[in-house]
Amino acid sequence: MAKPSKISGFPEWLPEQKIAEDRVIALVKNIYESFGFAPIETPAVELLSSLGSKGVIDKEIFTVQRLKAEEGDKAELGLHFDLTVPLARYVAQHDHELVFPFKRYQLQKVWRGDRPQKGRFREFYQFDIDIISRNDLPLSCDAEVVTVITLVMEALQFGAYTIRINNRKLLAGLYGALGLDEAARKAAIIAVDKILKIGRDGVSKELAKIEGISEAAITTILRSTEIQCSVSDLPQRVAELSIASPLIDEGVQELVTICALMPEKAREKIRIDVSLARGLDYYTGLIVETTLDKHPEFGSVISGGRYDDLASEFTDQKLPGVGVSIGLSRLMELAFTEKLLSTAKKTPTVALITVYNEAERPMLNEVAQELRESGVSTEVFYKSPKLGKQIEYAEAKGIRYVVFVDAATRQIQVKDITTKEQVAVPSIRAWADSIRTR
């Protein structure tokens, strides 16, 4: 007999955890839809040529191939490692069927060949929103996406949080003014993106490996990573670097404009962080990461940014976009580990109907169905042991109400497990309406 064992990197929730996750999904979905985002779903696989576009070939992509493939056959498909590349293909493919600006949300699993560790899985859910436009995408869309992040974090109530934002134009302008060519700029962004993991000294060593970079440039780049301020202070802090570039000015002005377009309450959670780089090549403007203040070691729980030409691999049309992604499975693991939300409920069942003897089961099934039709999730106990055993089952699963039905008189009594109160119920439908209202 094979011994069951957990597969590393593939999360598996208990019923109470999955119920809690579904509550989070419903909450986030409601916020997304309140802004007009519509759901889509794409295949789990994409062409490897698509997944390898835009500088993301270094990701450890899982390929898909039949176990008994013909000798010499090469894999053409891979499991998607995020939802942004599939979105670009989807929008280009359905261009004439979509209404622009196209606002979508998407909840699907993604797969990465990462080394499993705390907070990093090989299979996990992402929960994305994006706004895609034709030719031109106003900064109001960037502001809307960041505003959505604040509402999600407020609704989750996982504790204090900070939304860090930066602009790739600012970084590109700065690094270009320091004499770095395109390849060196990309390498510098990748190095700076590691600052929370390897620190300033580690970044300095990574920068020193870049061909053609000067000591003065390294010093200025490290100074720029110290700029962590409010948006009102950003122009002055950047000016103190004494580096002039139209692209720097454009990046700074975009950040100022985005923040000005956000509601004041949302703006209070924003912090400019010039050390924020995000390594993926397709970001061209705003970049954003969200962290929980009490768990900075966990990293970002919602991240993303703006991309002006991601779909260029699939179409000649310019389809700029901006979006963010929630690493849902990672976030839920943190919530479970740190007890950031309740997992007391092990079942969706609200009421349990007890069974005195099996002859009464048909009648009890009718009562149960009446409750279900009234909107109350209901179980009839699967056996007819002593009532104490049935009540213990309700307590163990977090079922709040236990229903007793007198077969002879059809009189019904309900016990509230939480308050220990037991009352007679003249009308089962009226009682169902009352608890549904509560």
LUMSE-727688 format. One record per residue (C-alpha): x, y, z. Coordinates in steps of 0.1 Angstrom, whole numbers, padded with zeros to 4 digits, always signed. Example, Ala and Ser with C-alpha at 12.3 -4.5 7.8 and 13.67 -1.06 7.14 Angstrom:
2
+0123-0045+0078+0137-0011+0071
! end
This chain:
438
+0000+0000+0000+0014+0034-0010+0020+0058+0018+0005+0093+0011+0030+0121+0012+0028+0158+0006+0042+0171-0027+0066+0199-0019+0056+0233-0034+0020+0224-0040-0003+0238-0013-0033+0218+0000-0058+0234+0022-0081+0218+0048-0118+0225+0045-0118+0253+0071-0088+0269+0052-0105+0267+0018-0137+0282+0033-0116+0311+0046-0099+0315+0012-0133+0315-0006-0144+0343+0017-0113+0363+0007-0120+0356-0030-0156+0368-0027-0145+0399-0010-0118+0408-0036-0141+0398-0064-0168+0422-0051-0143+0451-0051-0130+0443-0085-0165+0442-0100-0175+0474-0082-0149+0491-0105-0163+0474-0136-0137+0447-0140-0151+0416-0158-0139+0380-0154-0120+0360-0180-0103+0326-0181-0074+0314-0203-0059+0280-0208-0034+0266-0183-0009+0263-0212+0006+0287-0237+0030+0282-0265+0066+0281-0252+0075+0308-0277+0049+0331-0261+0059+0323-0225+0096+0330-0234+0089+0365-0247+0097+0398-0231+0128+0387-0212+0110+0361-0190+0127+0329-0205+0148+0326-0173+0117+0316-0154+0116+0279-0147+0087+0270-0170+0071+0236-0167+0066+0221-0202+0037+0199-0211+0041+0168-0232+0025+0133-0234+0043+0108-0213+0046+0085-0243+0054+0112-0268+0070+0101-0301+0108+0099-0301+0122+0132-0312+0090+0152-0304+0097+0185-0287+0074+0202-0262+0056+0231-0277+0034+0240-0247+0042+0252-0212+0022+0259-0180+0018+0297-0176+0039+0311-0148+0018+0343-0145-0014+0357-0160+0001+0387-0177+0016+0370-0208-0016+0350-0214-0035+0382-0211-0014+0399-0238-0021+0370-0261-0058+0369-0252-0063+0406-0259-0044+0405-0292-0064+0374-0303-0098+0388-0293-0091+0424-0302-0121+0429-0324-0145+0412-0299-0135+0433-0269-0146+0468-0259-0118+0491-0249-0107+0501-0224-0108+0464-0215-0110+0459-0178-0105+0423-0167-0100+0403-0135-0087+0367-0135-0083+0341-0108-0063+0311-0119-0035+0288-0109+0000+0294-0122+0031+0272-0121+0067+0280-0116+0097+0257-0112+0110+0276-0082+0127+0259-0053+0099+0255-0027+0103+0275+0005+0082+0295+0029+0058+0317+0009+0070+0303-0025+0051+0276-0043+0054+0257-0075+0016+0259-0080-0004+0288-0067-0034+0310-0074-0029+0346-0087-0058+0371-0087-0052+0398-0112-0068+0430-0125-0057+0449-0156-0069+0478-0178-0059+0476-0214-0065+0504-0239-0058+0510-0276-0029+0534-0284-0032+0556-0253-0038+0547-0216-0043+0578-0193-0026+0579-0159-0061+0579-0144-0060+0541-0150-0028+0537-0131-0044+0557-0102-0075+0535-0103-0055+0503-0101-0035+0515-0071-0068+0527-0055-0082+0492-0058-0052+0479-0040-0059+0501-0010-0096+0490-0009-0086+0454-0010-0061+0458+0018-0085+0477+0039-0112+0450+0034-0089+0421+0042-0080+0437+0076-0047+0418+0078-0031+0447+0097-0011+0478+0088+0003+0479+0052+0024+0501+0029+0020+0505-0008+0054+0513-0024+0055+0528-0059+0081+0539-0083+0084+0546-0121+0106+0527-0145+0111+0559-0165+0128+0575-0135+0151+0545-0132+0158+0543-0169+0165+0581-0170+0188+0579-0140+0208+0550-0152+0210+0563-0188+0223+0597-0175+0250+0578-0156+0262+0564-0189+0247+0529-0188+0236+0514-0222+0204+0494-0225+0219+0461-0215+0236+0477-0185+0204+0494-0175+0185+0461-0175+0213+0445-0154+0212+0474-0129+0174+0471-0125+0178+0434-0118+0205+0441-0092+0185+0469-0075+0154+0446-0074+0173+0423-0050+0180+0450-0024+0155+0437+0002+0171+0402-0001+0208+0410-0003+0211+0445+0011+0230+0475-0002+0264+0457+0000+0250+0428-0021+0236+0452-0046+0269+0471-0048+0287+0438-0056+0260+0429-0083+0264+0464-0099+0302+0461-0099+0298+0430-0122+0281+0451-0149+0304+0458-0178+0313+0495-0182+0298+0508-0150+0318+0533-0131+0323+0536-0093+0306+0570-0094+0276+0555-0111+0274+0527-0085+0276+0553-0057+0248+0574-0073+0226+0544-0079+0230+0533-0042+0222+0569-0031+0190+0568-0052+0178+0537-0034+0177+0557-0002+0149+0579-0016+0119+0567+0003+0095+0596+0008+0061+0611+0003+0052+0621-0032+0054+0658-0022+0090+0654-0013+0100+0634-0044+0110+0662-0068+0134+0677-0042+0149+0643-0032+0155+0634-0069+0170+0669-0076+0195+0663-0048+0211+0635-0069+0223+0663-0093+0214+0641-0123+0195+0658-0151+0174+0639-0177+0140+0645-0194+0131+0609-0187+0138+0614-0150+0115+0644-0150+0088+0625-0168+0089+0596-0143+0087+0620-0114+0058+0639-0129+0039+0607-0136+0042+0596-0100+0030+0631-0088+0000+0629-0112-0010+0594-0103-0011+0602-0066-0030+0635-0072-0057+0614-0090-0062+0591-0061-0087+0596-0032-0070+0612-0002-0075+0581+0020-0058+0559-0006-0030+0585-0010-0022+0582+0027-0010+0546+0022+0014+0555-0007+0052+0558-0002+0076+0565-0030+0105+0541-0030+0132+0545-0057+0148+0512-0046+0117+0495-0060+0127+0481-0094+0108+0449-0102+0129+0427-0125+0105+0418-0154+0114+0436-0186+0078+0445-0197+0073+0472-0171+0076+0507-0186+0061+0531-0162+0045+0528-0128+0056+0498-0106+0040+0489-0073+0044+0465-0044+0024+0461-0012+0037+0448+0020+0023+0441+0055+0041+0463+0080+0044+0435+0106+0056+0409+0080+0082+0427+0058+0102+0395+0054+0072+0380+0035+0077+0404+0007+0050+0418-0016+0014+0405-0014+0001+0427-0043+0024+0439-0070+0024+0450-0106+0027+0480-0128+0023+0496-0163+0034+0480-0196+0031+0499-0228+0040+0473-0254+0036+0438-0239+0012+0427-0267+0037+0436-0294+0047+0400-0296+0012+0392-0309-0001+0423-0328+0011+0454-0346-0014+0474-0326-0002+0493-0295-0022+0480-0265-0008+0496-0233-0020+0483-0200-0016+0486-0162-0024+0460-0137-0016+0442-0104-0016+0407-0091-0024+0392-0057-0003+0361-0050-0034+0346-0034-0020+0312-0022+0011+0329-0007-0011+0355+0010-0034+0327+0024-0004+0308+0038+0007+0339+0057-0029+0344+0069-0032+0309+0082+0003+0308+0098-0001+0341+0115-0038+0336+0123-0048+0368+0104-0083+0355+0098-0107+0330+0113-0107+0294+0102-0132+0281+0128-0158+0271+0103-0151+0237+0088-0183+0235+0067-0208+0257+0049-0235+0240+0069-0256+0263+0090-0281+0238+0105-0279+0202+0114-0311+0182+0116-0308+0154+0142-0322+0119+0136-0339+0099+0164-0345+0068+0143-0342+0059+0106-0380+0057+0100-0381+0095+0104-0355+0102+0078-0378+0108+0048-0398+0134+0068-0366+0150+0081-0353+0152+0045-0384+0172+0036-0377+0196+0065-0341+0199+0054-0351+0207+0019-0375+0234+0031-0346+0250+0049-0324+0248+0019-0350+0264-0003-0351+0292+0023-0314+0298+0018-0300+0279+0048-0274+0252+0042-0286+0221+0060-0274+0186+0067-0294+0157+0080-0272+0136+0102-0261+0105+0083-0269+0080+0111-0292+0079+0142-0269+0075+0172-0276+0092+0206-0283+0130+0203-0251+0137+0222-0230+0123+0194-0249+0144+0168-0244+0176+0188-0207+0168+0192-0205+0165+0154-0221+0200+0150-0197+0215+0175-0166+0199+0159-0176+0212+0124-0187+0247+0136-0224+0242+0127-0242+0268+0147-0278+0254+0148-0290+0219+0158-0326+0212+0148-0348+0187+0167-0381+0176+0150-0408+0157+0169-0421+0132+0143-0455+0128+0159-0464+0165+0163-0440+0180+0138-0430+0205+0164-0395+0219+0159-0369+0231+0184-0336+0247+0175-0305+0248+0197-0279+0276+0191-0245+0260+0198-0229+0294+0203-0253+0308+0229-0265+0273+0242-0301+0287+0239-0328+0263+0227-0362+0276+0215-0394+0263+0199-0398+0273+0162-0434+0277+0150-0425+0282+0114-0393+0267+0099-0394+0292+0070-0398+0322+0093-0369+0310+0114-0348+0305+0083-0356+0341+0072-0346+0354+0106-0312+0337+0107-0305+0346+0071-0312+0382+0079-0289+0381+0109
! end
